[in-house]
Amino acid sequence: PGVVQTSRVVTTQRPNTIGGPAYSQSAYDQKHEKDDQLKNLKELRQTCGLKQVPVDAGLQTFKGASTDGQLQRDQFIAAYTTLLETHQVEMPSDEVKKAVFDLFDRDDNNVVDMMELICGISLLCSGSEDDKIHAVFNVFDENGDGFISMDEMYKFLTSVFKVVLTPSVIGAMNSMGVSVDSAEDLASVTSLECFKTSDLNHDGNLSVEEFKAWFYGPRN
């Protein structure tokens, strides 16, 4: 009885796909006409040059330039420039570079943390859904054991939702019968649902294969 509500949400709206790269890219394509924030994201993707950079290369470059999991504005711009030069991509204007940073600097403190960056690179860089899932795991999997913890997943999904889950999207979801109050709220429900259905040995970790099976698996 305690999971009836969650099961209903999973069955009707598939909240886990909201947190993944597939939803992230389709969301702003579907919603941009009515939502300035998502429209801006779509337009930026066409001009920033990152769509010509593989997602794993993007994440690893920015991660390598970070200090304590964070990037100051100058660090971000320098890594961004190096990344495009490495992949021989035409350099966008300084205005576009600034816009890319500002898109993820949600609280205007001139710092982008690693979770915000993961979300942004997943939206803007090239790669299949599979590529993006593996790239995210490669960032999280510091010791190379092929597992991700629930806490890591929650943090990632929260930052995804903070970018994608704009007020108009929340309103649309609520109108469809999905009660969503915040990015944290949805990330918590989604993480719990993922581990309940996919952490088969109940060790509190998911392998890449377990995560992919959950991400692409049928709903019941």
PyMOL CGO cylinders between C-alpha atoms (Angstrom):
from pymol import cmd
from pymol.cgo import CYLINDER

trace = [
    CYLINDER, 0.00, 0.00, 0.00, 2.87, 2.36, 0.76, 0.3, 1, 1, 1, 1, 1, 1,
    CYLINDER, 2.87, 2.36, 0.76, 4.08, 2.43, -2.86, 0.3, 1, 1, 1, 1, 1, 1,
    CYLINDER, 4.08, 2.43, -2.86, 0.77, 2.82, -4.64, 0.3, 1, 1, 1, 1, 1, 1,
    CYLINDER, 0.77, 2.82, -4.64, 1.27, 6.52, -5.31, 0.3, 1, 1, 1, 1, 1, 1,
    CYLINDER, 1.27, 6.52, -5.31, 4.81, 6.04, -6.61, 0.3, 1, 1, 1, 1, 1, 1,
    CYLINDER, 4.81, 6.04, -6.61, 3.71, 3.14, -8.78, 0.3, 1, 1, 1, 1, 1, 1,
    CYLINDER, 3.71, 3.14, -8.78, 0.96, 5.25, -10.30, 0.3, 1, 1, 1, 1, 1, 1,
    CYLINDER, 0.96, 5.25, -10.30, 3.42, 7.98, -11.14, 0.3, 1, 1, 1, 1, 1, 1,
    CYLINDER, 3.42, 7.98, -11.14, 5.88, 5.52, -12.65, 0.3, 1, 1, 1, 1, 1, 1,
    CYLINDER, 5.88, 5.52, -12.65, 3.20, 3.85, -14.72, 0.3, 1, 1, 1, 1, 1, 1,
    CYLINDER, 3.20, 3.85, -14.72, 1.59, 6.96, -16.10, 0.3, 1, 1, 1, 1, 1, 1,
    CYLINDER, 1.59, 6.96, -16.10, 4.44, 9.44, -16.43, 0.3, 1, 1, 1, 1, 1, 1,
    CYLINDER, 4.44, 9.44, -16.43, 7.72, 7.45, -16.30, 0.3, 1, 1, 1, 1, 1, 1,
    CYLINDER, 7.72, 7.45, -16.30, 9.53, 10.01, -14.12, 0.3, 1, 1, 1, 1, 1, 1,
    CYLINDER, 9.53, 10.01, -14.12, 12.86, 8.21, -14.48, 0.3, 1, 1, 1, 1, 1, 1,
    CYLINDER, 12.86, 8.21, -14.48, 13.11, 9.18, -18.14, 0.3, 1, 1, 1, 1, 1, 1,
    CYLINDER, 13.11, 9.18, -18.14, 12.61, 12.80, -17.12, 0.3, 1, 1, 1, 1, 1, 1,
    CYLINDER, 12.61, 12.80, -17.12, 15.94, 12.56, -15.38, 0.3, 1, 1, 1, 1, 1, 1,
    CYLINDER, 15.94, 12.56, -15.38, 17.80, 11.04, -18.30, 0.3, 1, 1, 1, 1, 1, 1,
    CYLINDER, 17.80, 11.04, -18.30, 19.46, 12.50, -21.37, 0.3, 1, 1, 1, 1, 1, 1,
    CYLINDER, 19.46, 12.50, -21.37, 16.60, 11.48, -23.65, 0.3, 1, 1, 1, 1, 1, 1,
    CYLINDER, 16.60, 11.48, -23.65, 14.06, 13.55, -21.77, 0.3, 1, 1, 1, 1, 1, 1,
    CYLINDER, 14.06, 13.55, -21.77, 16.50, 16.40, -21.22, 0.3, 1, 1, 1, 1, 1, 1,
    CYLINDER, 16.50, 16.40, -21.22, 16.91, 16.95, -24.95, 0.3, 1, 1, 1, 1, 1, 1,
    CYLINDER, 16.91, 16.95, -24.95, 13.33, 16.25, -25.97, 0.3, 1, 1, 1, 1, 1, 1,
    CYLINDER, 13.33, 16.25, -25.97, 11.94, 18.47, -23.20, 0.3, 1, 1, 1, 1, 1, 1,
    CYLINDER, 11.94, 18.47, -23.20, 13.18, 21.73, -24.59, 0.3, 1, 1, 1, 1, 1, 1,
    CYLINDER, 13.18, 21.73, -24.59, 12.31, 20.69, -28.14, 0.3, 1, 1, 1, 1, 1, 1,
    CYLINDER, 12.31, 20.69, -28.14, 8.72, 20.11, -27.06, 0.3, 1, 1, 1, 1, 1, 1,
    CYLINDER, 8.72, 20.11, -27.06, 8.36, 23.02, -24.67, 0.3, 1, 1, 1, 1, 1, 1,
    CYLINDER, 8.36, 23.02, -24.67, 10.51, 25.82, -26.07, 0.3, 1, 1, 1, 1, 1, 1,
    CYLINDER, 10.51, 25.82, -26.07, 7.69, 27.63, -27.84, 0.3, 1, 1, 1, 1, 1, 1,
    CYLINDER, 7.69, 27.63, -27.84, 6.00, 28.36, -24.52, 0.3, 1, 1, 1, 1, 1, 1,
    CYLINDER, 6.00, 28.36, -24.52, 9.03, 28.59, -22.26, 0.3, 1, 1, 1, 1, 1, 1,
    CYLINDER, 9.03, 28.59, -22.26, 11.76, 31.18, -22.76, 0.3, 1, 1, 1, 1, 1, 1,
    CYLINDER, 11.76, 31.18, -22.76, 14.28, 29.28, -20.64, 0.3, 1, 1, 1, 1, 1, 1,
    CYLINDER, 14.28, 29.28, -20.64, 14.03, 26.13, -22.72, 0.3, 1, 1, 1, 1, 1, 1,
    CYLINDER, 14.03, 26.13, -22.72, 13.90, 28.10, -25.95, 0.3, 1, 1, 1, 1, 1, 1,
    CYLINDER, 13.90, 28.10, -25.95, 17.17, 29.73, -24.99, 0.3, 1, 1, 1, 1, 1, 1,
    CYLINDER, 17.17, 29.73, -24.99, 18.68, 26.32, -24.30, 0.3, 1, 1, 1, 1, 1, 1,
    CYLINDER, 18.68, 26.32, -24.30, 17.72, 25.06, -27.76, 0.3, 1, 1, 1, 1, 1, 1,
    CYLINDER, 17.72, 25.06, -27.76, 19.11, 28.14, -29.49, 0.3, 1, 1, 1, 1, 1, 1,
    CYLINDER, 19.11, 28.14, -29.49, 22.33, 27.98, -27.51, 0.3, 1, 1, 1, 1, 1, 1,
    CYLINDER, 22.33, 27.98, -27.51, 22.86, 24.36, -28.51, 0.3, 1, 1, 1, 1, 1, 1,
    CYLINDER, 22.86, 24.36, -28.51, 22.93, 25.47, -32.14, 0.3, 1, 1, 1, 1, 1, 1,
    CYLINDER, 22.93, 25.47, -32.14, 25.58, 28.16, -31.59, 0.3, 1, 1, 1, 1, 1, 1,
    CYLINDER, 25.58, 28.16, -31.59, 27.86, 27.04, -28.76, 0.3, 1, 1, 1, 1, 1, 1,
    CYLINDER, 27.86, 27.04, -28.76, 29.82, 24.40, -30.73, 0.3, 1, 1, 1, 1, 1, 1,
    CYLINDER, 29.82, 24.40, -30.73, 29.48, 21.72, -28.06, 0.3, 1, 1, 1, 1, 1, 1,
    CYLINDER, 29.48, 21.72, -28.06, 27.13, 19.61, -30.17, 0.3, 1, 1, 1, 1, 1, 1,
    CYLINDER, 27.13, 19.61, -30.17, 30.25, 18.67, -32.17, 0.3, 1, 1, 1, 1, 1, 1,
    CYLINDER, 30.25, 18.67, -32.17, 32.04, 17.46, -29.03, 0.3, 1, 1, 1, 1, 1, 1,
    CYLINDER, 32.04, 17.46, -29.03, 31.47, 13.92, -27.66, 0.3, 1, 1, 1, 1, 1, 1,
    CYLINDER, 31.47, 13.92, -27.66, 29.81, 14.00, -24.27, 0.3, 1, 1, 1, 1, 1, 1,
    CYLINDER, 29.81, 14.00, -24.27, 32.51, 11.96, -22.53, 0.3, 1, 1, 1, 1, 1, 1,
    CYLINDER, 32.51, 11.96, -22.53, 35.26, 14.27, -23.79, 0.3, 1, 1, 1, 1, 1, 1,
    CYLINDER, 35.26, 14.27, -23.79, 33.26, 17.28, -22.63, 0.3, 1, 1, 1, 1, 1, 1,
    CYLINDER, 33.26, 17.28, -22.63, 32.71, 15.94, -19.13, 0.3, 1, 1, 1, 1, 1, 1,
    CYLINDER, 32.71, 15.94, -19.13, 36.28, 14.78, -18.65, 0.3, 1, 1, 1, 1, 1, 1,
    CYLINDER, 36.28, 14.78, -18.65, 37.74, 18.09, -19.84, 0.3, 1, 1, 1, 1, 1, 1,
    CYLINDER, 37.74, 18.09, -19.84, 35.59, 20.20, -17.53, 0.3, 1, 1, 1, 1, 1, 1,
    CYLINDER, 35.59, 20.20, -17.53, 36.06, 17.81, -14.63, 0.3, 1, 1, 1, 1, 1, 1,
    CYLINDER, 36.06, 17.81, -14.63, 39.82, 18.01, -15.08, 0.3, 1, 1, 1, 1, 1, 1,
    CYLINDER, 39.82, 18.01, -15.08, 39.69, 21.80, -14.97, 0.3, 1, 1, 1, 1, 1, 1,
    CYLINDER, 39.69, 21.80, -14.97, 37.60, 21.93, -11.80, 0.3, 1, 1, 1, 1, 1, 1,
    CYLINDER, 37.60, 21.93, -11.80, 38.76, 22.63, -8.27, 0.3, 1, 1, 1, 1, 1, 1,
    CYLINDER, 38.76, 22.63, -8.27, 37.00, 20.68, -5.52, 0.3, 1, 1, 1, 1, 1, 1,
    CYLINDER, 37.00, 20.68, -5.52, 34.22, 19.79, -7.96, 0.3, 1, 1, 1, 1, 1, 1,
    CYLINDER, 34.22, 19.79, -7.96, 33.55, 23.40, -8.94, 0.3, 1, 1, 1, 1, 1, 1,
    CYLINDER, 33.55, 23.40, -8.94, 34.40, 25.70, -11.82, 0.3, 1, 1, 1, 1, 1, 1,
    CYLINDER, 34.40, 25.70, -11.82, 34.80, 29.45, -11.47, 0.3, 1, 1, 1, 1, 1, 1,
    CYLINDER, 34.80, 29.45, -11.47, 33.75, 31.46, -14.51, 0.3, 1, 1, 1, 1, 1, 1,
    CYLINDER, 33.75, 31.46, -14.51, 37.32, 31.89, -15.78, 0.3, 1, 1, 1, 1, 1, 1,
    CYLINDER, 37.32, 31.89, -15.78, 38.08, 28.19, -15.31, 0.3, 1, 1, 1, 1, 1, 1,
    CYLINDER, 38.08, 28.19, -15.31, 34.93, 27.27, -17.19, 0.3, 1, 1, 1, 1, 1, 1,
    CYLINDER, 34.93, 27.27, -17.19, 35.64, 29.59, -20.12, 0.3, 1, 1, 1, 1, 1, 1,
    CYLINDER, 35.64, 29.59, -20.12, 39.26, 28.39, -20.36, 0.3, 1, 1, 1, 1, 1, 1,
    CYLINDER, 39.26, 28.39, -20.36, 38.23, 24.72, -20.37, 0.3, 1, 1, 1, 1, 1, 1,
    CYLINDER, 38.23, 24.72, -20.37, 35.44, 25.44, -22.87, 0.3, 1, 1, 1, 1, 1, 1,
    CYLINDER, 35.44, 25.44, -22.87, 37.92, 27.17, -25.20, 0.3, 1, 1, 1, 1, 1, 1,
    CYLINDER, 37.92, 27.17, -25.20, 40.46, 24.34, -24.91, 0.3, 1, 1, 1, 1, 1, 1,
    CYLINDER, 40.46, 24.34, -24.91, 37.77, 21.74, -25.57, 0.3, 1, 1, 1, 1, 1, 1,
    CYLINDER, 37.77, 21.74, -25.57, 36.63, 23.38, -28.80, 0.3, 1, 1, 1, 1, 1, 1,
    CYLINDER, 36.63, 23.38, -28.80, 40.22, 23.90, -29.97, 0.3, 1, 1, 1, 1, 1, 1,
    CYLINDER, 40.22, 23.90, -29.97, 41.05, 20.25, -29.29, 0.3, 1, 1, 1, 1, 1, 1,
    CYLINDER, 41.05, 20.25, -29.29, 38.09, 19.13, -31.41, 0.3, 1, 1, 1, 1, 1, 1,
    CYLINDER, 38.09, 19.13, -31.41, 38.76, 21.76, -34.09, 0.3, 1, 1, 1, 1, 1, 1,
    CYLINDER, 38.76, 21.76, -34.09, 35.38, 23.38, -33.63, 0.3, 1, 1, 1, 1, 1, 1,
    CYLINDER, 35.38, 23.38, -33.63, 34.81, 26.97, -34.71, 0.3, 1, 1, 1, 1, 1, 1,
    CYLINDER, 34.81, 26.97, -34.71, 35.06, 29.25, -31.69, 0.3, 1, 1, 1, 1, 1, 1,
    CYLINDER, 35.06, 29.25, -31.69, 31.82, 31.03, -30.76, 0.3, 1, 1, 1, 1, 1, 1,
    CYLINDER, 31.82, 31.03, -30.76, 31.73, 34.64, -29.62, 0.3, 1, 1, 1, 1, 1, 1,
    CYLINDER, 31.73, 34.64, -29.62, 32.57, 35.63, -26.06, 0.3, 1, 1, 1, 1, 1, 1,
    CYLINDER, 32.57, 35.63, -26.06, 28.89, 36.45, -25.64, 0.3, 1, 1, 1, 1, 1, 1,
    CYLINDER, 28.89, 36.45, -25.64, 27.93, 32.85, -26.43, 0.3, 1, 1, 1, 1, 1, 1,
    CYLINDER, 27.93, 32.85, -26.43, 30.61, 31.49, -24.09, 0.3, 1, 1, 1, 1, 1, 1,
    CYLINDER, 30.61, 31.49, -24.09, 29.23, 33.69, -21.33, 0.3, 1, 1, 1, 1, 1, 1,
    CYLINDER, 29.23, 33.69, -21.33, 25.69, 32.51, -22.09, 0.3, 1, 1, 1, 1, 1, 1,
    CYLINDER, 25.69, 32.51, -22.09, 26.74, 28.86, -21.79, 0.3, 1, 1, 1, 1, 1, 1,
    CYLINDER, 26.74, 28.86, -21.79, 28.19, 29.51, -18.35, 0.3, 1, 1, 1, 1, 1, 1,
    CYLINDER, 28.19, 29.51, -18.35, 25.23, 31.60, -17.24, 0.3, 1, 1, 1, 1, 1, 1,
    CYLINDER, 25.23, 31.60, -17.24, 22.81, 28.86, -18.29, 0.3, 1, 1, 1, 1, 1, 1,
    CYLINDER, 22.81, 28.86, -18.29, 24.18, 26.58, -15.57, 0.3, 1, 1, 1, 1, 1, 1,
    CYLINDER, 24.18, 26.58, -15.57, 25.07, 29.16, -12.95, 0.3, 1, 1, 1, 1, 1, 1,
    CYLINDER, 25.07, 29.16, -12.95, 21.61, 28.92, -11.46, 0.3, 1, 1, 1, 1, 1, 1,
    CYLINDER, 21.61, 28.92, -11.46, 22.24, 31.09, -8.41, 0.3, 1, 1, 1, 1, 1, 1,
    CYLINDER, 22.24, 31.09, -8.41, 24.41, 33.71, -10.19, 0.3, 1, 1, 1, 1, 1, 1,
    CYLINDER, 24.41, 33.71, -10.19, 27.38, 33.15, -7.88, 0.3, 1, 1, 1, 1, 1, 1,
    CYLINDER, 27.38, 33.15, -7.88, 29.89, 32.70, -10.71, 0.3, 1, 1, 1, 1, 1, 1,
    CYLINDER, 29.89, 32.70, -10.71, 30.42, 29.04, -9.81, 0.3, 1, 1, 1, 1, 1, 1,
    CYLINDER, 30.42, 29.04, -9.81, 29.17, 25.92, -11.61, 0.3, 1, 1, 1, 1, 1, 1,
    CYLINDER, 29.17, 25.92, -11.61, 29.32, 22.69, -9.64, 0.3, 1, 1, 1, 1, 1, 1,
    CYLINDER, 29.32, 22.69, -9.64, 29.94, 19.26, -11.10, 0.3, 1, 1, 1, 1, 1, 1,
    CYLINDER, 29.94, 19.26, -11.10, 26.31, 18.16, -11.03, 0.3, 1, 1, 1, 1, 1, 1,
    CYLINDER, 26.31, 18.16, -11.03, 25.16, 21.28, -12.87, 0.3, 1, 1, 1, 1, 1, 1,
    CYLINDER, 25.16, 21.28, -12.87, 27.95, 20.72, -15.37, 0.3, 1, 1, 1, 1, 1, 1,
    CYLINDER, 27.95, 20.72, -15.37, 27.01, 17.09, -15.97, 0.3, 1, 1, 1, 1, 1, 1,
    CYLINDER, 27.01, 17.09, -15.97, 23.47, 18.14, -16.77, 0.3, 1, 1, 1, 1, 1, 1,
    CYLINDER, 23.47, 18.14, -16.77, 24.57, 20.91, -19.10, 0.3, 1, 1, 1, 1, 1, 1,
    CYLINDER, 24.57, 20.91, -19.10, 27.09, 18.82, -21.00, 0.3, 1, 1, 1, 1, 1, 1,
    CYLINDER, 27.09, 18.82, -21.00, 24.51, 16.05, -21.38, 0.3, 1, 1, 1, 1, 1, 1,
    CYLINDER, 24.51, 16.05, -21.38, 22.18, 18.59, -22.97, 0.3, 1, 1, 1, 1, 1, 1,
    CYLINDER, 22.18, 18.59, -22.97, 24.70, 20.34, -25.20, 0.3, 1, 1, 1, 1, 1, 1,
    CYLINDER, 24.70, 20.34, -25.20, 27.29, 17.76, -26.28, 0.3, 1, 1, 1, 1, 1, 1,
    CYLINDER, 27.29, 17.76, -26.28, 26.85, 15.04, -28.87, 0.3, 1, 1, 1, 1, 1, 1,
    CYLINDER, 26.85, 15.04, -28.87, 26.26, 11.35, -28.24, 0.3, 1, 1, 1, 1, 1, 1,
    CYLINDER, 26.26, 11.35, -28.24, 23.60, 8.71, -28.02, 0.3, 1, 1, 1, 1, 1, 1,
    CYLINDER, 23.60, 8.71, -28.02, 21.62, 8.07, -24.85, 0.3, 1, 1, 1, 1, 1, 1,
    CYLINDER, 21.62, 8.07, -24.85, 23.99, 5.17, -24.20, 0.3, 1, 1, 1, 1, 1, 1,
    CYLINDER, 23.99, 5.17, -24.20, 27.04, 7.42, -24.63, 0.3, 1, 1, 1, 1, 1, 1,
    CYLINDER, 27.04, 7.42, -24.63, 25.63, 9.91, -22.15, 0.3, 1, 1, 1, 1, 1, 1,
    CYLINDER, 25.63, 9.91, -22.15, 24.78, 7.31, -19.53, 0.3, 1, 1, 1, 1, 1, 1,
    CYLINDER, 24.78, 7.31, -19.53, 28.31, 5.89, -19.75, 0.3, 1, 1, 1, 1, 1, 1,
    CYLINDER, 28.31, 5.89, -19.75, 29.86, 9.36, -19.65, 0.3, 1, 1, 1, 1, 1, 1,
    CYLINDER, 29.86, 9.36, -19.65, 27.99, 10.20, -16.46, 0.3, 1, 1, 1, 1, 1, 1,
    CYLINDER, 27.99, 10.20, -16.46, 29.08, 6.93, -14.90, 0.3, 1, 1, 1, 1, 1, 1,
    CYLINDER, 29.08, 6.93, -14.90, 32.69, 7.61, -15.86, 0.3, 1, 1, 1, 1, 1, 1,
    CYLINDER, 32.69, 7.61, -15.86, 32.55, 10.91, -13.98, 0.3, 1, 1, 1, 1, 1, 1,
    CYLINDER, 32.55, 10.91, -13.98, 30.98, 9.40, -10.86, 0.3, 1, 1, 1, 1, 1, 1,
    CYLINDER, 30.98, 9.40, -10.86, 32.96, 6.17, -10.82, 0.3, 1, 1, 1, 1, 1, 1,
    CYLINDER, 32.96, 6.17, -10.82, 36.11, 7.50, -9.21, 0.3, 1, 1, 1, 1, 1, 1,
    CYLINDER, 36.11, 7.50, -9.21, 37.53, 4.06, -8.33, 0.3, 1, 1, 1, 1, 1, 1,
    CYLINDER, 37.53, 4.06, -8.33, 36.56, 2.39, -11.59, 0.3, 1, 1, 1, 1, 1, 1,
    CYLINDER, 36.56, 2.39, -11.59, 34.37, -0.28, -10.00, 0.3, 1, 1, 1, 1, 1, 1,
    CYLINDER, 34.37, -0.28, -10.00, 31.42, 0.36, -12.32, 0.3, 1, 1, 1, 1, 1, 1,
    CYLINDER, 31.42, 0.36, -12.32, 28.87, 1.33, -9.67, 0.3, 1, 1, 1, 1, 1, 1,
    CYLINDER, 28.87, 1.33, -9.67, 26.88, 4.42, -8.73, 0.3, 1, 1, 1, 1, 1, 1,
    CYLINDER, 26.88, 4.42, -8.73, 25.39, 5.06, -5.29, 0.3, 1, 1, 1, 1, 1, 1,
    CYLINDER, 25.39, 5.06, -5.29, 21.89, 6.32, -4.57, 0.3, 1, 1, 1, 1, 1, 1,
    CYLINDER, 21.89, 6.32, -4.57, 23.30, 9.56, -3.20, 0.3, 1, 1, 1, 1, 1, 1,
    CYLINDER, 23.30, 9.56, -3.20, 25.21, 10.16, -6.44, 0.3, 1, 1, 1, 1, 1, 1,
    CYLINDER, 25.21, 10.16, -6.44, 22.10, 9.47, -8.48, 0.3, 1, 1, 1, 1, 1, 1,
    CYLINDER, 22.10, 9.47, -8.48, 19.98, 11.78, -6.34, 0.3, 1, 1, 1, 1, 1, 1,
    CYLINDER, 19.98, 11.78, -6.34, 22.47, 14.63, -6.76, 0.3, 1, 1, 1, 1, 1, 1,
    CYLINDER, 22.47, 14.63, -6.76, 22.61, 14.13, -10.52, 0.3, 1, 1, 1, 1, 1, 1,
    CYLINDER, 22.61, 14.13, -10.52, 18.84, 13.95, -10.96, 0.3, 1, 1, 1, 1, 1, 1,
    CYLINDER, 18.84, 13.95, -10.96, 18.36, 17.03, -8.78, 0.3, 1, 1, 1, 1, 1, 1,
    CYLINDER, 18.36, 17.03, -8.78, 20.66, 19.08, -10.98, 0.3, 1, 1, 1, 1, 1, 1,
    CYLINDER, 20.66, 19.08, -10.98, 18.96, 17.73, -14.11, 0.3, 1, 1, 1, 1, 1, 1,
    CYLINDER, 18.96, 17.73, -14.11, 15.56, 18.71, -12.79, 0.3, 1, 1, 1, 1, 1, 1,
    CYLINDER, 15.56, 18.71, -12.79, 16.77, 22.15, -11.70, 0.3, 1, 1, 1, 1, 1, 1,
    CYLINDER, 16.77, 22.15, -11.70, 17.58, 22.97, -15.33, 0.3, 1, 1, 1, 1, 1, 1,
    CYLINDER, 17.58, 22.97, -15.33, 14.72, 21.19, -17.08, 0.3, 1, 1, 1, 1, 1, 1,
    CYLINDER, 14.72, 21.19, -17.08, 11.95, 21.45, -14.49, 0.3, 1, 1, 1, 1, 1, 1,
    CYLINDER, 11.95, 21.45, -14.49, 10.98, 25.08, -15.11, 0.3, 1, 1, 1, 1, 1, 1,
    CYLINDER, 10.98, 25.08, -15.11, 7.76, 26.50, -13.62, 0.3, 1, 1, 1, 1, 1, 1,
    CYLINDER, 7.76, 26.50, -13.62, 5.84, 25.93, -16.85, 0.3, 1, 1, 1, 1, 1, 1,
    CYLINDER, 5.84, 25.93, -16.85, 7.00, 22.29, -17.05, 0.3, 1, 1, 1, 1, 1, 1,
    CYLINDER, 7.00, 22.29, -17.05, 6.03, 21.74, -13.41, 0.3, 1, 1, 1, 1, 1, 1,
    CYLINDER, 6.03, 21.74, -13.41, 2.64, 23.24, -14.20, 0.3, 1, 1, 1, 1, 1, 1,
    CYLINDER, 2.64, 23.24, -14.20, 2.21, 20.95, -17.18, 0.3, 1, 1, 1, 1, 1, 1,
    CYLINDER, 2.21, 20.95, -17.18, 3.11, 17.88, -15.12, 0.3, 1, 1, 1, 1, 1, 1,
    CYLINDER, 3.11, 17.88, -15.12, 0.76, 18.87, -12.32, 0.3, 1, 1, 1, 1, 1, 1,
    CYLINDER, 0.76, 18.87, -12.32, -2.04, 19.33, -14.86, 0.3, 1, 1, 1, 1, 1, 1,
    CYLINDER, -2.04, 19.33, -14.86, -1.42, 15.74, -16.00, 0.3, 1, 1, 1, 1, 1, 1,
    CYLINDER, -1.42, 15.74, -16.00, -1.90, 14.47, -12.48, 0.3, 1, 1, 1, 1, 1, 1,
    CYLINDER, -1.90, 14.47, -12.48, 1.77, 14.21, -11.43, 0.3, 1, 1, 1, 1, 1, 1,
    CYLINDER, 1.77, 14.21, -11.43, 2.33, 16.07, -8.18, 0.3, 1, 1, 1, 1, 1, 1,
    CYLINDER, 2.33, 16.07, -8.18, 5.71, 17.80, -8.37, 0.3, 1, 1, 1, 1, 1, 1,
    CYLINDER, 5.71, 17.80, -8.37, 6.78, 20.44, -5.84, 0.3, 1, 1, 1, 1, 1, 1,
    CYLINDER, 6.78, 20.44, -5.84, 10.50, 20.74, -6.48, 0.3, 1, 1, 1, 1, 1, 1,
    CYLINDER, 10.50, 20.74, -6.48, 13.50, 19.27, -8.27, 0.3, 1, 1, 1, 1, 1, 1,
    CYLINDER, 13.50, 19.27, -8.27, 14.63, 17.68, -5.01, 0.3, 1, 1, 1, 1, 1, 1,
    CYLINDER, 14.63, 17.68, -5.01, 11.23, 16.10, -4.44, 0.3, 1, 1, 1, 1, 1, 1,
    CYLINDER, 11.23, 16.10, -4.44, 11.10, 14.49, -7.87, 0.3, 1, 1, 1, 1, 1, 1,
    CYLINDER, 11.10, 14.49, -7.87, 14.75, 13.42, -7.71, 0.3, 1, 1, 1, 1, 1, 1,
    CYLINDER, 14.75, 13.42, -7.71, 14.14, 11.66, -4.40, 0.3, 1, 1, 1, 1, 1, 1,
    CYLINDER, 14.14, 11.66, -4.40, 11.10, 9.77, -5.67, 0.3, 1, 1, 1, 1, 1, 1,
    CYLINDER, 11.10, 9.77, -5.67, 12.87, 8.87, -8.89, 0.3, 1, 1, 1, 1, 1, 1,
    CYLINDER, 12.87, 8.87, -8.89, 16.05, 7.66, -7.18, 0.3, 1, 1, 1, 1, 1, 1,
    CYLINDER, 16.05, 7.66, -7.18, 14.09, 5.48, -4.77, 0.3, 1, 1, 1, 1, 1, 1,
    CYLINDER, 14.09, 5.48, -4.77, 12.05, 4.02, -7.62, 0.3, 1, 1, 1, 1, 1, 1,
    CYLINDER, 12.05, 4.02, -7.62, 15.20, 3.28, -9.60, 0.3, 1, 1, 1, 1, 1, 1,
    CYLINDER, 15.20, 3.28, -9.60, 16.93, 1.45, -6.76, 0.3, 1, 1, 1, 1, 1, 1,
    CYLINDER, 16.93, 1.45, -6.76, 13.80, -0.42, -5.77, 0.3, 1, 1, 1, 1, 1, 1,
    CYLINDER, 13.80, -0.42, -5.77, 13.36, -1.85, -9.25, 0.3, 1, 1, 1, 1, 1, 1,
    CYLINDER, 13.36, -1.85, -9.25, 17.00, -2.26, -10.28, 0.3, 1, 1, 1, 1, 1, 1,
    CYLINDER, 17.00, -2.26, -10.28, 19.24, -2.81, -7.26, 0.3, 1, 1, 1, 1, 1, 1,
    CYLINDER, 19.24, -2.81, -7.26, 18.61, -6.53, -7.36, 0.3, 1, 1, 1, 1, 1, 1,
    CYLINDER, 18.61, -6.53, -7.36, 21.18, -7.47, -4.73, 0.3, 1, 1, 1, 1, 1, 1,
    CYLINDER, 21.18, -7.47, -4.73, 20.18, -4.57, -2.45, 0.3, 1, 1, 1, 1, 1, 1,
    CYLINDER, 20.18, -4.57, -2.45, 23.75, -3.41, -1.94, 0.3, 1, 1, 1, 1, 1, 1,
    CYLINDER, 23.75, -3.41, -1.94, 22.90, 0.27, -2.43, 0.3, 1, 1, 1, 1, 1, 1,
    CYLINDER, 22.90, 0.27, -2.43, 24.78, 0.52, -5.71, 0.3, 1, 1, 1, 1, 1, 1,
    CYLINDER, 24.78, 0.52, -5.71, 23.88, 0.25, -9.37, 0.3, 1, 1, 1, 1, 1, 1,
    CYLINDER, 23.88, 0.25, -9.37, 26.12, -0.97, -12.14, 0.3, 1, 1, 1, 1, 1, 1,
    CYLINDER, 26.12, -0.97, -12.14, 25.95, 0.66, -15.55, 0.3, 1, 1, 1, 1, 1, 1,
    CYLINDER, 25.95, 0.66, -15.55, 24.04, -2.35, -16.84, 0.3, 1, 1, 1, 1, 1, 1,
    CYLINDER, 24.04, -2.35, -16.84, 21.54, -2.24, -13.98, 0.3, 1, 1, 1, 1, 1, 1,
    CYLINDER, 21.54, -2.24, -13.98, 20.96, 1.46, -14.58, 0.3, 1, 1, 1, 1, 1, 1,
    CYLINDER, 20.96, 1.46, -14.58, 20.51, 0.98, -18.33, 0.3, 1, 1, 1, 1, 1, 1,
    CYLINDER, 20.51, 0.98, -18.33, 18.07, -1.87, -17.75, 0.3, 1, 1, 1, 1, 1, 1,
    CYLINDER, 18.07, -1.87, -17.75, 16.00, 0.41, -15.52, 0.3, 1, 1, 1, 1, 1, 1,
    CYLINDER, 16.00, 0.41, -15.52, 16.29, 3.37, -17.87, 0.3, 1, 1, 1, 1, 1, 1,
    CYLINDER, 16.29, 3.37, -17.87, 15.14, 1.47, -20.96, 0.3, 1, 1, 1, 1, 1, 1,
    CYLINDER, 15.14, 1.47, -20.96, 13.07, -1.23, -19.29, 0.3, 1, 1, 1, 1, 1, 1,
    CYLINDER, 13.07, -1.23, -19.29, 9.31, -1.78, -19.57, 0.3, 1, 1, 1, 1, 1, 1,
    CYLINDER, 9.31, -1.78, -19.57, 7.01, -0.23, -16.98, 0.3, 1, 1, 1, 1, 1, 1,
    CYLINDER, 7.01, -0.23, -16.98, 4.69, -2.40, -14.93, 0.3, 1, 1, 1, 1, 1, 1,
]
cmd.load_cgo(trace, "trace")
